Amino acid sequence: MTKTELITKVVLMDEQAMQRALMRISYEIIEKNASLEDVVLIGIKTRGGPLARIIRDNIRRHTGVEIPMAELDVMYYRDDLEKVYDNPKVTKDDLPVEIDGRSVVLVDDVLYTGRTVRAAIDALFDLGRPAKVSLAILVDRGHRELPIRPDYIGKNVPTSSAEVISVNLEETDGKTNVELLEKVTHD
């Protein structure tokens, strides 16, 4: 019987490197948005939410502006997962911030095929009409299947299809770092 496991190949970012990348993304959001009063941060569950909170807190410390934020679960909008629900839709209760006419910054940990981001955009437009949607990604690993391009990038890491990027956060994983994992098959 063949067994596949993931082994850590290298730690790409330690906690300090992650904090620096998130601070840089925070400053870029400040620079590229004339009015922070119009910005909303939407973290894509699971790890995009905590990353969005860090960015929001960085922006508040630097500017004094409290940017609204929320987390968005896009699992029901994915086109590459088994369909479990007939007509999945998010509701205003699922996203307790107003997005109509606002500049929405989607935040996620890793950009790979682009399918999660496409699902998030679909969900957003079911809830309203943002003036603008941009994308903040901690790690862009390439291999896009859709024409999705991040506006804010913490780190570009070219990968092979046998590799996996794992973003670890203390609150979800018990450690904070970014690891490059490799799929290893054993007989």
C-alpha positions in Angstrom: 0.0 0.0 0.0 1.4 3.4 -1.0 1.5 6.1 1.6 2.1 9.8 1.0 3.3 12.1 3.8 4.4 15.7 4.0 7.8 16.5 5.4 9.2 19.9 6.1 11.8 20.8 3.5 12.6 24.3 4.8 11.2 27.1 7.0 10.7 30.0 4.5 9.7 32.6 7.1 10.0 32.6 10.8 7.7 34.7 13.0 9.8 37.9 12.6 9.9 37.6 8.8 6.1 37.1 8.7 5.6 40.2 10.9 7.8 42.2 8.6 6.0 41.0 5.5 2.6 41.8 7.1 3.9 45.2 8.1 5.0 45.9 4.6 1.6 44.9 3.2 0.0 47.2 5.8 2.1 50.1 4.7 1.3 49.4 1.0 -2.4 49.4 1.8 -2.1 52.7 3.5 -0.1 54.2 0.5 -2.4 52.8 -2.2 -5.7 54.0 -0.6 -6.3 57.7 -0.5 -9.0 57.3 2.1 -8.7 54.5 4.6 -12.2 55.4 5.7 -13.4 53.5 2.6 -11.3 50.4 3.2 -12.7 47.1 4.5 -10.5 44.0 5.2 -12.0 40.6 4.5 -10.0 37.6 5.7 -10.7 34.4 3.9 -11.1 31.6 6.5 -9.2 30.0 8.0 -5.9 31.8 8.1 -6.8 34.9 6.2 -8.9 36.1 9.2 -6.0 36.2 11.7 -3.7 37.8 9.0 -6.3 40.5 8.3 -6.5 41.2 12.0 -2.7 41.7 12.1 -2.9 44.0 9.1 -5.8 46.0 10.7 -3.9 46.4 13.9 -0.7 47.5 12.1 -2.7 50.1 10.2 -4.4 51.3 13.4 -1.1 51.7 15.2 0.4 53.6 12.3 -2.5 55.8 11.3 -5.0 55.7 14.2 -7.7 54.6 11.8 -9.7 51.5 12.7 -10.5 49.7 9.5 -13.5 47.4 9.7 -12.8 43.7 9.0 -14.6 40.4 8.9 -13.9 36.8 8.0 -15.5 35.1 5.0 -16.0 31.4 4.6 -15.9 30.6 0.9 -16.1 26.8 1.1 -19.6 26.7 -0.4 -18.4 28.7 -3.4 -15.5 26.5 -4.4 -15.9 24.9 -7.8 -13.2 22.3 -7.1 -14.7 20.7 -4.0 -17.5 18.2 -3.9 -20.8 19.9 -3.9 -22.6 19.2 -0.6 -25.1 22.0 -0.7 -27.6 22.8 -3.4 -27.7 26.5 -3.4 -25.0 27.9 -1.1 -25.0 31.6 -0.5 -23.5 33.8 2.2 -25.8 36.3 3.8 -25.4 39.7 5.4 -25.3 37.9 8.7 -22.2 36.0 7.5 -20.4 39.3 6.7 -21.3 41.9 9.3 -19.5 44.8 7.5 -20.9 47.0 4.7 -19.1 46.5 1.4 -21.2 48.5 -1.0 -19.1 51.3 -2.5 -16.1 50.3 -0.3 -12.6 49.3 -1.2 -12.4 45.7 -0.1 -9.0 44.1 0.5 -9.3 40.3 0.5 -6.6 38.7 2.7 -5.4 35.1 2.5 -2.4 33.1 3.4 -1.3 31.4 0.2 -2.2 32.0 -3.4 -2.0 28.9 -5.6 -4.5 28.2 -8.3 -6.7 31.2 -7.7 -9.9 29.2 -7.0 -10.2 30.3 -3.4 -10.0 33.9 -4.4 -12.5 33.5 -7.2 -14.9 31.9 -4.7 -14.3 34.8 -2.3 -15.1 37.3 -5.1 -18.3 35.4 -6.0 -19.3 35.5 -2.3 -18.6 39.2 -2.0 -20.8 40.1 -5.0 -23.6 38.0 -3.6 -23.5 40.4 -0.6 -23.1 43.8 -2.4 -21.1 45.8 -4.8 -17.7 47.0 -3.7 -16.2 49.9 -5.5 -12.9 48.0 -5.7 -11.6 44.6 -4.7 -7.9 44.0 -4.2 -5.9 41.0 -2.9 -3.3 40.7 -0.1 -1.5 37.4 0.1 1.2 36.4 2.5 2.8 33.8 0.1 2.3 33.6 -3.7 3.4 30.2 -4.9 2.4 30.4 -8.6 0.7 27.7 -10.6 -2.4 29.9 -11.4 -5.4 28.2 -13.1 -7.3 31.5 -13.2 -6.3 35.0 -14.1 -5.9 36.2 -10.5 -3.1 38.5 -9.5 -2.4 39.8 -6.0 -2.0 43.5 -5.3 -0.1 43.0 -2.1 2.4 40.2 -1.6 4.5 39.2 1.4 6.7 36.7 -0.4 6.9 35.0 -3.8 7.9 31.4 -3.6 8.1 29.4 -6.8 7.1 25.8 -6.1 6.7 22.5 -7.8 3.4 20.6 -7.7 5.0 18.1 -5.3 5.5 20.9 -2.7 3.0 22.5 -0.3 3.3 25.9 1.5 2.1 25.7 5.1 1.4 29.0 6.9 1.3 28.3 10.6 -0.2 30.7 13.1 0.0 30.3 16.9 -3.8 30.4 17.4 -4.5 27.7 14.8 -1.3 25.6 14.7 0.6 26.2 17.9 3.5 27.9 16.0 4.1 30.9 13.8 6.0 30.4 10.6 5.8 29.5 6.9 7.1 26.1 5.8 7.8 24.5 2.5 6.7 20.9 2.7 7.3 18.1 0.2 5.1 15.2 -0.6 7.0 12.0 -0.1 5.5 8.7 -1.2 6.5 5.4 0.5 5.6 1.9 -0.5 
